Amino acid sequence: MKRRSLPPVREEVSQAKSWRNICDNDWAVYSLVSLVGALTYANSLDGEFVHDDIPAIVSNSDVNGGSHVLKVFKNDFWGTPMSDPNSHKSYRPLTTLSFRLNHALCGFSPWWWHACNVALHAACCALVARTGVVVARLQRPFAALAALLFAVHPVHTEAVAGVVGRADVLACMFFLSSLLLYHGSSGKHRVWSSVVLAALSMMAKETGLTALLFNITFDLYRSWTPITRPSIAVKWRWKSDSVCGRVTRMVVALVLLVGVRLTLLQGSLPAFSPQDNPPAFHPSFAVRLMTFCYLAAFNWWLLLCPWTLSHDWQMGSVPLVTSGWDPRNLLTCAALIALVALSYRCFLDLELHRHTPAVVGLLLLVIPYLPASNLLVTVGFVVAERVLYIPSVGSVLLTAYGVQLLRRRRRGRRLLALGVAALVAGGAARTHLRNRDWRTRESLLRADLSVLPHNAKLHYNFANFLKDIEQQESAIKHYKEALKLWPSYASAHNNLGTLVAWARAEHHFLQALKYNRDHVNAHYNLAKLYRKKNRLSEALKMLERCISLEPRFVQAHLELLLLTPDARRRAVLDTLLALEPRNPEHHVLYGHWLRGRGLLPQSMSYYTTAMRLSFGSSCANCERGKLQAVRAACLLLRSAGQRARILQLVTRWQVVRGGGQGAARRALAERAWRLRRDLAHRAALYARPTQQGRPVTSTCLHHSQLEVSPERYINNVEQNELLAERTLYTHSDSVTSDIDKNIDNDQVNSCQKNNDRLKKSVSLSAQYKPTHNKSETGHKQKSCPIHKKKKIKDPEAFTPFVSDHLIKTY
């Protein structure tokens, strides 16, 4: 009896060891798939900010710290207030906060931003392996295979290699976590914890809300049980009443989250154009239905064969399906048949739950794609590879389950293993090549143009790139190609008008307004053109229309400042300060306006504020703002005669600009300032003589004013030599002496008090001995040769600066 009791003990020990080995293998699998996912996208770390990264990250004040952190919860993904009618209505504060944290930690160094995306993708790969085992009930080797296929899938390059695609990766991470917590644990609060994770997924991207819909549907599937005894009294087919409570709570949470999301729309839906989604604006319902069904089948094909990839599928990339005889309808029918067959097979298996992986894969393939399918709501694209990040989990689960079914057969196992290995290796190679395309803006546009040469949007974007690198002829060529493919492309007309001559520019701006009467940049560019042609009334009308369309358009307000009379500029300046209170250039403009009206103390206050903002900010134009503010303040102090404060201001500016270097740098700056000021003062005395108390209009001395008698000439030469010695002695003093210790003009003029013909002294220091006057030596009188030299004038008064802004493109 005792010997017979030993085998159960050995079985328990072996079961414990096997369980420990399984746990160890699970963590090994998670580490392996995470490592493969990270290595596959390792070559994307050297990429730049491209495509949507620029408006969503680099130019977004919610990311770069230009606005308060609470604005993240009030603005959309692109930094526009949700209450703005022009808002995109994409509310993703969690993703924006992750961007802001990236900027706070590493600035705009792209390597760290890409590294964060790769790390999140690696975490998603481990979650896919866990989901395959816990939720889909795949065997562990095939769950690992599904995670490997997910890790190397080429369709993920837009979501991982593009920094702005972090919204999809982050949403997928919370999406899978919600599924695992709801279906893979038995905690008391697992339902509400799953709801919280689904809400976080929704705050990363809107499609994360479908996690609740998946949880409800799959919970009902798992809780279904067969009927053994038909009864009229008992019609409830689920195992227990607990599922009813779970489903009820999930439905309530889903309704609340949907209500919150609709409330965030602020009473208006996002506005899209026919260029963004051509099928949605077609008048025929049949054409819209056939096209959208084909687009769904095409997206599924991209998951199965991700060879043709592009970051932009708009504007003719996928032509409309306008006829039932279109051969593309065959792909739609094939996808529909496959979907119906899978659904029918899962429905037949509802009682026995034999094909749970197929059910999970099918639900994950369909449910997360519904918001982007255009079948429920209209979206701003026809095909977007980034939205396939979560549906691809369902696709790889179905593929791995198919391999698991084929693995049961003894024949062809080696061939199947080779096919799987080739599939993983091919996906990794294709992803590696696609990551190279996403490194720079130029490489991405050139690669996608080679794939979709009939895409007008790609030609337009490539023309914008060529315009930025000053290849205007090539840019014009691609703008015209875009208009050839899409004649009503308003933005292409607008940007082309900025490159052609004035005669053609007006035509293109008007064409842009013809196809889009609310095109803000076309109104602005047309106003600038009219102002240059002196058609001021038309320019003012265009600017007023532009500001009514976009009240926060700063360039339009600056242009309006040029057309507004000086007496009424205060309102425009107040608007500029309200729009950008931390822009030093606006404070300088306000200071110029106050200075022109004689309000010097108030003007100096604005100059001081501009200097504080320019020195305290890290903007790209901070150096320009520093120069403007310091120069304006110096000119104001000079007009008020406060030269000591000018020296103090300039030396402090030199110290701050030089990183706070010591007294030697300050001494050099003071010495240079003293020498420059003294020479400028003496040149002004020389260039502006007076004759009998009246100023002379000429900037140089006429020979008739320099004629003196021989005895007077000898007396003047002696006095000039004495004055030169005094001047040299003054220049040899220490640089720390006061700046206002100058040679008195009365002492300069005293050398010729007895000269009745000359009221102004022409004597200079040793550096400026008069050698051009030869009338006393008997030579023939000639005109003054100083006309042949560059005239020395006083520093010009600083005119109020209003930058001639670049013509706006969009």
C-alpha positions in Angstrom: 0.0 0.0 0.0 2.8 2.4 0.9 4.6 1.6 -2.4 1.4 2.3 -4.3 1.2 5.7 -2.7 4.5 6.8 -4.1 3.5 7.4 -7.8 1.0 10.1 -6.9 3.7 11.9 -5.0 6.0 11.7 -8.0 3.3 12.9 -10.2 2.7 15.9 -8.0 6.5 16.7 -8.0 6.6 16.3 -11.7 3.6 18.5 -12.2 5.1 21.2 -10.0 8.4 21.0 -12.0 6.5 21.1 -15.2 4.5 24.1 -14.1 7.7 25.9 -13.0 9.2 25.1 -16.4 6.1 26.4 -18.1 6.3 29.7 -16.2 10.0 30.0 -17.1 9.2 29.3 -20.7 6.5 31.9 -20.7 8.8 34.6 -19.5 11.4 33.4 -22.0 8.8 33.7 -24.8 7.8 37.2 -23.7 11.5 38.2 -23.6 12.1 36.7 -27.0 9.2 38.3 -28.8 9.9 41.7 -27.2 13.6 41.4 -28.3 12.6 40.5 -31.8 10.2 43.4 -32.0 12.8 45.9 -30.7 15.5 44.6 -33.1 13.2 44.7 -36.1 12.7 48.5 -35.6 16.2 49.3 -34.4 17.1 50.9 -37.6 14.2 53.4 -37.2 16.0 55.0 -34.2 18.0 57.3 -36.4 14.9 58.7 -38.1 13.8 62.3 -38.0 10.5 64.0 -37.3 8.5 63.5 -40.5 5.0 63.8 -41.9 2.5 64.4 -39.1 5.3 64.6 -36.5 5.8 68.3 -37.3 2.3 69.7 -36.6 1.5 67.2 -33.8 4.8 67.4 -31.9 7.3 70.0 -33.1 4.8 72.9 -33.6 2.4 71.8 -30.9 2.5 74.1 -27.9 0.9 71.4 -25.8 4.0 69.3 -26.4 6.9 71.8 -26.4 5.7 73.5 -23.2 4.4 76.7 -24.8 1.1 76.3 -23.0 0.0 75.2 -19.5 -0.2 71.4 -18.9 -4.0 71.7 -18.3 -4.4 72.8 -21.9 -3.7 69.2 -22.9 -7.1 68.2 -21.5 -8.9 71.0 -23.4 -7.2 70.8 -26.8 -7.3 68.2 -29.5 -4.3 66.1 -30.6 -3.0 68.9 -32.8 -3.1 71.6 -30.1 -6.4 73.2 -31.2 -9.1 73.9 -28.6 -11.9 71.3 -28.8 -14.4 74.1 -28.8 -12.9 75.5 -32.0 -15.1 74.7 -35.1 -11.9 74.0 -37.0 -10.7 71.4 -34.5 -9.9 67.9 -35.7 -11.9 66.6 -32.7 -9.2 63.9 -32.1 -9.0 63.9 -28.3 -5.9 62.0 -27.1 -4.6 63.6 -24.0 -2.7 60.6 -22.8 -0.6 60.4 -25.9 0.0 64.2 -25.8 1.1 63.9 -22.2 3.6 61.2 -23.2 4.9 63.5 -25.9 5.2 66.3 -23.3 7.1 64.1 -21.0 9.5 63.1 -23.8 10.1 66.8 -24.5 10.8 67.5 -20.8 13.3 64.7 -20.5 15.2 64.9 -23.8 14.0 67.9 -25.8 13.5 67.4 -29.5 16.2 64.7 -29.9 14.5 62.3 -32.3 16.4 59.2 -31.1 14.7 59.1 -27.7 11.3 59.6 -29.2 11.8 56.7 -31.5 13.2 54.6 -28.7 10.1 55.2 -26.7 7.9 54.0 -29.6 10.1 50.9 -30.0 9.9 50.1 -26.3 6.1 50.4 -26.4 5.9 48.1 -29.4 8.1 45.5 -27.6 5.7 45.6 -24.7 2.7 45.1 -27.1 4.5 42.1 -28.6 4.7 40.5 -25.1 1.0 41.3 -24.5 0.0 39.7 -27.8 1.8 36.4 -26.7 0.0 36.6 -23.4 -3.4 37.3 -25.1 -2.9 34.3 -27.4 -2.5 32.0 -24.4 -5.0 33.4 -21.9 -7.8 34.8 -24.0 -7.5 33.0 -27.4 -6.5 29.7 -25.8 -3.8 29.0 -28.3 -1.1 26.5 -27.6 2.0 28.3 -26.2 4.3 27.7 -29.2 1.6 29.1 -31.6 0.8 32.0 -29.3 4.6 32.8 -29.5 4.3 32.5 -33.3 1.4 35.0 -33.4 3.5 37.4 -31.3 6.5 37.0 -33.7 4.3 37.7 -36.7 3.0 40.8 -34.9 6.5 41.9 -34.0 7.7 41.9 -37.6 4.6 42.9 -39.4 5.5 45.6 -42.0 2.1 47.3 -41.8 3.2 48.6 -38.3 6.0 50.8 -39.6 3.7 53.9 -39.7 2.7 53.4 -36.1 6.2 52.6 -34.8 8.7 54.4 -37.1 6.5 57.5 -37.2 6.5 59.1 -33.8 3.0 60.4 -34.0 1.9 56.7 -34.4 2.5 56.3 -30.7 -1.3 56.9 -30.3 -2.0 53.5 -31.8 0.7 51.7 -30.0 -0.2 53.2 -26.6 -3.9 52.4 -27.3 -3.1 48.8 -28.2 -1.1 48.3 -25.0 -4.1 49.4 -22.8 -6.5 47.6 -25.1 -4.8 44.2 -24.6 -4.3 44.9 -20.9 -8.0 45.5 -20.5 -8.8 42.2 -22.3 -6.3 40.2 -20.1 -7.6 41.7 -16.9 -11.2 41.0 -17.8 -10.8 37.5 -19.2 -7.6 36.3 -17.6 -8.2 37.1 -13.9 -10.7 36.4 -11.2 -10.3 39.4 -9.0 -13.1 41.1 -7.3 -12.7 44.4 -9.1 -11.6 43.1 -12.4 -14.6 44.5 -14.3 -14.0 48.1 -13.2 -10.3 47.8 -13.6 -10.9 46.6 -17.1 -13.1 49.6 -17.7 -10.4 52.0 -16.4 -7.8 50.4 -18.8 -10.3 50.7 -21.7 -10.8 54.4 -20.8 -7.1 54.9 -20.8 -6.9 53.3 -24.2 -9.6 55.6 -25.4 -7.6 58.6 -24.1 -4.7 57.4 -26.1 -6.8 57.0 -29.3 -10.5 56.8 -29.9 -10.5 53.2 -31.1 -9.5 52.0 -27.7 -13.1 52.3 -26.6 -13.9 49.1 -28.6 -12.2 47.1 -25.9 -15.4 47.3 -23.9 -17.4 46.0 -26.9 -15.0 43.1 -27.3 -15.2 42.2 -23.6 -19.0 42.2 -23.8 -19.2 40.1 -26.9 -16.6 37.5 -25.9 -18.0 37.2 -22.4 -21.4 36.3 -23.8 -19.7 33.7 -26.1 -17.8 32.1 -23.2 -20.8 32.0 -20.9 -23.1 30.3 -23.4 -24.0 26.7 -22.4 -26.1 24.0 -24.2 -29.7 23.1 -23.2 -30.1 19.5 -22.1 -33.7 19.8 -21.1 -36.1 22.1 -22.9 -38.2 24.0 -20.5 -40.7 26.8 -20.9 -40.0 28.3 -17.5 -36.2 28.5 -17.8 -35.1 30.4 -20.9 -31.8 31.7 -19.6 -29.0 30.0 -21.5 -26.0 31.3 -19.6 -24.2 29.5 -16.8 -25.0 31.8 -14.0 -26.4 35.2 -13.2 -22.9 36.7 -12.6 -22.4 37.2 -16.3 -25.6 39.3 -16.4 -24.1 41.6 -13.8 -20.7 41.8 -15.6 -22.3 42.6 -18.9 -24.7 45.2 -17.4 -21.8 47.0 -15.8 -19.8 46.9 -19.0 -22.7 48.2 -21.1 -23.3 51.1 -18.6 -19.6 51.9 -18.7 -19.6 51.8 -22.5 -22.6 54.1 -22.7 -21.0 56.6 -20.3 -17.7 56.7 -22.1 -19.5 57.1 -25.5 -21.5 60.0 -23.9 -18.3 61.6 -22.6 -16.6 61.3 -26.0 -19.6 62.9 -27.7 -19.7 65.7 -25.2 -16.0 66.4 -26.0 -17.1 67.2 -29.6 -18.5 70.5 -28.2 -21.5 70.3 -30.4 -19.8 70.1 -33.7 -18.4 67.3 -35.8 -15.0 67.4 -37.5 -15.0 68.9 -40.9 -13.5 66.9 -43.8 -13.1 67.7 -47.4 -13.5 65.6 -50.6 -9.7 65.5 -50.8 -9.5 63.7 -47.5 -12.3 61.1 -48.2 -13.6 61.2 -51.7 -16.1 58.3 -51.4 -17.9 60.0 -48.4 -18.9 62.9 -50.6 -20.1 61.0 -53.6 -23.9 61.5 -54.1 -24.6 57.9 -55.0 -25.3 55.5 -52.1 -24.4 52.5 -54.2 -21.0 53.9 -55.1 -20.3 54.8 -51.5 -21.3 51.3 -50.3 -19.2 49.4 -52.9 -16.2 51.6 -52.3 -16.3 51.3 -48.5 -16.7 47.6 -48.8 -13.8 47.3 -51.1 -11.7 49.5 -48.8 -12.4 47.1 -45.9 -11.3 44.2 -48.1 -8.3 46.1 -49.2 -7.3 46.7 -45.6 -7.6 43.0 -44.9 -5.4 42.4 -47.9 -2.7 44.7 -46.5 -2.7 42.6 -43.3 -2.2 39.4 -45.4 0.2 40.8 -48.0 1.8 44.1 -46.8 3.9 44.8 -49.9 2.4 48.0 -51.2 2.7 50.5 -48.4 2.3 54.3 -48.2 1.9 56.9 -45.5 -0.8 58.7 -47.5 -3.6 57.0 -49.5 -5.7 60.1 -50.3 -6.6 61.8 -53.6 -7.0 59.1 -56.2 -4.8 56.4 -54.6 -7.9 54.2 -54.4 -10.3 55.1 -57.2 -14.0 54.9 -56.6 -15.9 51.7 -57.4 -18.6 53.1 -59.6 -19.8 50.0 -61.4 -20.8 46.5 -60.3 -18.6 45.1 -63.1 -15.5 46.6 -61.6 -13.0 43.7 -61.1 -12.2 44.9 -57.7 -15.5 43.7 -56.5 -14.1 40.2 -56.7 -11.8 41.0 -53.9 -14.7 42.4 -51.9 -16.7 39.2 -52.5 -13.8 37.0 -51.6 -13.3 38.9 -48.3 -17.0 38.7 -47.6 -17.2 35.0 -48.2 -14.2 34.4 -45.9 -15.8 36.5 -43.2 -19.2 34.7 -43.5 -17.5 31.3 -43.5 -15.5 32.1 -40.3 -18.6 33.5 -38.6 -20.7 30.5 -39.6 -18.0 28.1 -38.3 -17.8 29.9 -35.0 -21.6 30.0 -34.7 -21.8 26.2 -35.2 -19.1 25.8 -32.6 -21.0 28.0 -30.1 -22.1 25.0 -28.0 -18.7 23.2 -27.8 -16.2 26.2 -27.9 -13.8 24.2 -30.0 -12.5 27.1 -32.1 -12.1 29.8 -29.5 -8.9 31.2 -31.2 -10.8 31.7 -34.4 -13.6 33.6 -32.5 -11.1 35.8 -30.7 -9.1 36.5 -33.9 -12.3 37.3 -35.8 -13.6 39.7 -33.1 -10.2 41.4 -32.8 -10.0 41.8 -36.6 -13.5 43.3 -37.0 -14.4 45.2 -33.9 -11.4 47.6 -33.6 -11.6 48.3 -37.3 -15.3 49.5 -37.2 -14.6 53.1 -36.2 -12.2 53.5 -39.2 -14.4 51.6 -41.7 -16.5 54.7 -42.7 -19.5 52.4 -42.3 -20.6 53.9 -39.0 -19.1 57.4 -39.0 -17.2 59.4 -41.6 -13.4 59.7 -41.0 -10.8 61.8 -42.7 -9.1 59.1 -44.7 -9.8 56.1 -46.9 -6.8 53.9 -45.9 -4.5 54.4 -43.0 -1.9 51.8 -42.1 -1.6 53.0 -38.5 -5.3 52.1 -37.7 -4.5 48.5 -38.5 -2.2 48.1 -35.5 -4.9 46.6 -33.2 -6.8 44.7 -36.0 -3.5 43.1 -36.9 -3.6 41.2 -33.6 -6.7 39.4 -34.8 -5.1 38.7 -38.1 -1.9 37.1 -36.6 -4.1 35.0 -34.2 -6.1 33.6 -37.1 -2.8 32.8 -39.0 -1.3 31.1 -35.9 -4.4 29.1 -35.3 -4.4 28.0 -38.9 -0.8 26.8 -38.5 -1.8 25.0 -35.3 -4.5 23.1 -37.2 -2.2 22.2 -39.9 0.5 21.1 -37.4 -1.8 18.2 -36.3 -1.2 16.5 -39.6 2.0 14.4 -39.7 2.7 15.1 -43.3 4.3 18.3 -44.4 5.4 19.4 -40.9 8.9 20.3 -42.1 7.5 22.2 -45.0 5.2 24.0 -42.7 8.0 24.9 -40.4 10.0 26.3 -43.3 7.1 28.3 -44.5 6.5 29.8 -41.1 10.2 30.7 -40.8 10.2 32.3 -44.2 7.1 34.3 -43.3 8.7 35.7 -40.2 12.0 36.4 -41.9 10.3 38.0 -44.9 8.2 40.2 -42.6 11.4 41.3 -40.7 13.2 42.1 -43.9 10.3 44.1 -45.4 9.9 46.0 -42.1 13.7 46.8 -42.1 13.5 48.2 -45.6 10.3 50.2 -44.8 12.0 51.7 -41.7 14.7 53.2 -44.0 12.0 55.0 -45.9 10.7 56.6 -42.7 14.1 58.1 -41.8 13.7 61.5 -43.5 11.0 63.5 -45.1 12.6 63.2 -48.6 13.1 59.5 -48.5 9.5 58.9 -47.3 8.0 61.0 -50.1 10.3 59.6 -52.8 9.5 56.0 -51.8 5.8 56.5 -51.7 5.7 58.4 -55.0 7.4 55.4 -56.6 4.5 53.3 -55.3 1.6 55.7 -55.9 2.6 58.1 -58.7 -1.1 59.0 -59.3 -1.5 60.3 -55.8 -2.0 64.1 -56.0 -1.4 64.6 -52.3 2.1 63.0 -52.5 3.0 65.3 -55.4 1.8 68.3 -53.3 3.8 67.3 -50.3 6.9 66.6 -52.3 6.5 70.0 -53.9 6.3 71.6 -50.4 9.6 69.8 -49.5 11.3 71.1 -52.7 10.0 74.6 -52.0 11.5 74.4 -48.5 15.0 73.5 -49.9 14.6 76.2 -52.5 14.3 74.1 -55.6 11.5 76.2 -56.9 11.5 75.0 -60.5 11.0 71.3 -59.4 8.4 72.4 -56.9 6.4 74.2 -59.5 6.5 71.0 -61.7 5.1 68.9 -58.9 2.5 71.4 -58.0 1.3 71.4 -61.6 1.3 67.6 -61.6 -0.9 67.6 -58.5 -3.3 70.0 -60.1 -3.3 67.8 -63.2 -4.3 64.8 -61.1 -6.8 66.8 -59.0 -7.8 70.2 -60.6 -9.8 71.4 -57.6 -6.9 71.1 -55.2 -7.2 74.5 -53.5 -4.0 74.2 -51.4 -1.9 73.3 -54.5 -3.3 76.4 -56.2 -2.4 78.5 -53.2 1.2 77.3 -52.9 1.8 77.5 -56.6 0.7 81.1 -56.5 3.5 81.8 -54.0 6.2 80.7 -56.6 5.0 82.2 -59.8 5.0 85.8 -61.1 2.5 88.3 -59.7 0.3 88.1 -62.9 -0.2 84.4 -62.4 -0.2 84.4 -58.6 -3.5 86.3 -58.4 -5.1 83.7 -60.7 -4.0 80.8 -58.6 -5.1 82.5 -55.3 -8.5 83.2 -56.8 -8.7 79.6 -58.0 -8.0 78.4 -54.5 -10.8 80.5 -53.2 -13.1 79.3 -56.0 -12.7 75.7 -54.9 -12.5 76.5 -51.1 -14.0 79.8 -50.2 -12.8 79.4 -46.6 -9.2 78.8 -47.5 -7.4 81.0 -44.9 -4.0 81.1 -46.4 -5.3 82.1 -49.9 -7.1 85.1 -48.3 -3.9 86.0 -46.5 -1.6 85.7 -49.6 -4.1 87.6 -51.8 -4.1 90.4 -49.2 -0.3 90.6 -49.3 -0.4 90.7 -53.1 -3.0 93.5 -53.1 -1.0 95.5 -50.6 2.1 95.3 -52.8 0.1 96.4 -55.8 -1.2 99.3 -53.6 -4.8 98.0 -53.8 -5.3 98.7 -50.1 -9.0 98.5 -49.9 -9.1 95.0 -51.4 -6.2 93.9 -49.2 -8.0 95.1 -46.1 -11.1 93.2 -47.2 -9.2 90.0 -47.6 -7.5 90.4 -44.2 -10.8 91.0 -42.5 -12.1 87.8 -44.1 -9.0 85.9 -43.1 -9.2 87.0 -39.5 -12.9 86.2 -39.4 -12.1 82.6 -40.5 -9.1 82.2 -38.2 -9.1 84.8 -35.3 -5.8 83.4 -34.0 -3.9 83.9 -37.3 -1.0 86.0 -36.0 0.5 86.7 -39.5 -2.8 88.2 -40.6 -2.9 90.6 -37.7 0.7 91.6 -38.4 -0.2 92.3 -42.0 -3.2 94.3 -40.8 -0.9 96.4 -38.7 0.8 97.7 -41.8 -2.6 98.8 -43.3 -4.0 100.3 -40.1 -3.4 104.1 -39.5 -1.0 104.9 -36.7 -3.7 106.3 -34.5 -5.7 103.0 -34.5 -2.9 100.5 -34.2 -3.4 100.0 -30.4 -6.3 97.6 -30.9 -4.2 95.4 -33.3 -1.2 95.5 -31.0 -3.4 94.5 -28.0 -4.7 91.6 -30.1 -1.2 90.4 -30.9 -0.2 90.5 -27.2 -3.3 88.6 -26.3 -2.6 85.9 -28.9 1.1 85.5 -28.1 1.9 87.2 -24.8 5.4 85.6 -24.7 6.5 86.8 -28.1 9.2 89.5 -27.7 8.7 90.8 -31.2 5.2 91.9 -30.4 6.4 93.8 -27.3 9.0 95.5 -29.4 6.3 96.5 -31.9 4.2 97.9 -29.1 7.2 99.8 -27.8 7.9 101.3 -31.2 4.3 102.5 -31.4 4.5 104.2 -28.0 7.9 105.7 -28.8 6.5 107.3 -31.9 3.7 108.9 -29.9 6.3 110.3 -27.4 5.5 107.9 -24.5 9.1 107.1 -23.7 8.7 105.5 -20.2 5.9 103.2 -21.4 7.9 102.3 -24.5 11.0 101.5 -22.3 8.8 99.2 -20.2 7.8 97.1 -23.3 11.4 97.0 -24.5 12.4 95.7 -21.1 9.7 93.0 -21.2 10.8 92.0 -24.7 14.4 91.6 -23.5 13.4 89.5 -20.5 11.3 87.2 -22.7 13.9 86.9 -25.4 16.7 86.1 -22.9 14.5 83.7 -20.9 13.1 81.7 -23.8 14.6 78.9 -25.9 12.8 79.6 -29.1 14.4 79.4 -32.5 14.2 83.2 -33.0 15.4 84.2 -29.5 18.6 85.7 -30.9 16.7 87.9 -33.3 14.4 89.0 -30.4 17.4 89.9 -28.3 18.9 92.1 -31.0 15.6 93.9 -31.6 14.9 94.6 -28.0 18.4 95.6 -27.0 18.8 97.9 -30.1 15.5 99.5 -29.6 16.2 100.2 -25.9 19.6 101.6 -26.7 18.2 104.0 -29.3 15.6 105.1 -26.9 18.1 105.8 -24.2 20.3 107.6 -26.7 17.5 109.9 -27.7 16.9 110.7 -24.0 20.6 111.4 -23.5 21.2 108.6 -21.0 24.5 107.3 -22.3 25.6 105.7 -19.1 22.6 103.5 -19.1 23.4 102.5 -22.7 26.9 101.4 -21.7 25.5 99.4 -18.8 22.9 97.8 -21.0 25.3 96.9 -23.8 27.9 95.4 -21.4 25.3 93.3 -19.6 24.1 92.1 -23.0 27.6 91.2 -24.0 28.1 89.2 -20.7 24.8 87.3 -21.1 25.5 86.6 -24.8 29.0 85.4 -23.9 27.8 83.0 -21.2 28.8 85.3 -18.3 32.6 85.5 -19.0 34.6 87.6 -16.7 35.8 91.2 -16.4 38.1 91.0 -19.4 35.2 90.6 -21.7 33.3 93.4 -20.1 36.4 95.7 -20.4 36.8 94.8 -24.1 33.1 95.6 -24.7 33.4 98.9 -22.9 36.5 99.9 -24.7 35.0 99.0 -28.1 31.9 101.0 -27.2 33.9 104.1 -26.1 36.0 104.0 -29.2 33.1 103.5 -31.6 31.0 106.3 -29.9 33.9 108.8 -29.9 34.7 108.2 -33.6 31.1 108.5 -34.6 30.8 111.7 -32.6 33.9 113.2 -34.2 32.8 112.1 -37.7 29.5 113.8 -37.1 31.2 117.0 -36.1 33.3 116.9 -39.2 30.4 116.0 -41.6 27.9 118.6 -40.3 29.5 122.1 -40.3 27.5 125.3 -39.6 27.9 128.6 -41.3 27.0 131.7 -39.4 24.7 129.8 -37.0 22.8 128.0 -39.9 23.3 124.4 -40.7 24.8 123.6 -44.1 22.9 121.1 -46.2 25.9 119.5 -47.7 27.6 116.7 -45.7 31.1 117.8 -46.6 32.9 121.1 -46.4 33.1 123.3 -49.5 36.5 124.7 -50.3 35.1 128.3 -50.0 34.4 127.7 -46.3 38.0 126.6 -45.6 39.7 129.7 -47.2 41.8 131.6 -44.6 44.5 134.1 -44.7 48.2 132.9 -44.4 48.6 134.3 -40.9 45.4 132.7 -39.8 46.5 129.4 -41.3 49.7 129.3 -39.2 47.8 130.1 -36.0 45.2 127.4 -36.7 47.9 124.7 -37.4 49.5 125.4 -34.0 46.2 125.1 -32.2 45.3 121.9 -34.1 48.6 120.2 -32.9 47.8 121.2 -29.3 44.3 119.8 -29.6 45.6 116.5 -31.1 47.9 116.0 -28.2 45.0 116.5 -25.7 42.8 114.1 -27.7 45.5 111.3 -27.7 45.9 111.8 -23.9 42.1 111.4 -23.5 42.1 108.1 -25.5 44.9 106.7 -23.4 42.9 106.9 -20.2 41.6 103.7 -18.5 38.5 102.1 -20.0 36.8 102.1 -16.6 36.4 105.9 -16.7 32.9 107.3 -17.2 31.4 107.2 -20.7 30.3 110.7 -20.6 33.8 112.2 -20.3 34.0 113.5 -23.8 35.9 116.4 -25.3 33.7 119.5 -24.8 32.5 121.0 -28.0 33.2 124.5 -26.7 36.8 123.6 -26.2 37.0 122.3 -29.7 35.5 125.4 -31.1 37.6 127.7 -28.9 40.7 127.1 -31.1 39.0 129.4 -33.7 37.2 131.9 -31.7 39.0 134.7 -33.4 38.1 133.4 -36.9 35.3 135.6 -38.2 34.7 133.6 -41.4 34.4 130.2 -39.7 32.1 129.5 -36.8 32.6 125.8 -36.8 36.0 124.3 -36.1 37.5 122.0 -38.7 40.3 120.8 -36.5 40.4 117.1 -35.7 42.6 114.8 -33.7 45.8 113.3 -35.1 43.9 110.5 -36.8 42.0 113.1 -38.9 44.5 115.7 -40.0 43.1 117.9 -42.8 45.2 117.1 -45.9 42.6 117.7 -48.6 42.7 121.5 -48.6 45.4 122.8 -50.9 44.1 126.3 -51.4 46.7 127.8 -49.1 49.7 126.3 -51.0 49.0 128.1 -54.2 47.2 125.2 -56.0 44.1 125.8 -58.1 41.0 125.4 -56.1 39.1 122.2 -56.7 36.0 120.6 -55.5 36.2 118.6 -52.2 37.6 115.1 -53.0 35.8 113.7 -49.9 32.8 113.3 -52.2 34.6 110.3 -53.7 34.7 108.6 -50.3 32.0 106.9 -48.3 30.2 109.5 -46.3 30.1 109.1 -42.5 26.7 109.7 -41.1 25.1 109.5 -37.7 23.5 106.1 -36.9 20.1 106.1 -38.5 17.1 106.2 -36.3 15.6 102.8 -35.7 12.4 102.5 -37.6 9.6 100.4 -36.1 10.2 96.8 -37.2 7.4 94.9 -38.8 8.7 91.7 -40.4 7.8 91.0 -44.0 6.4 87.6 -43.2 6.9 84.8 -45.6 3.9 84.0 -47.8 1.9 81.5 -46.0 1.6 78.0 -47.5 -0.6 75.2 -46.4 
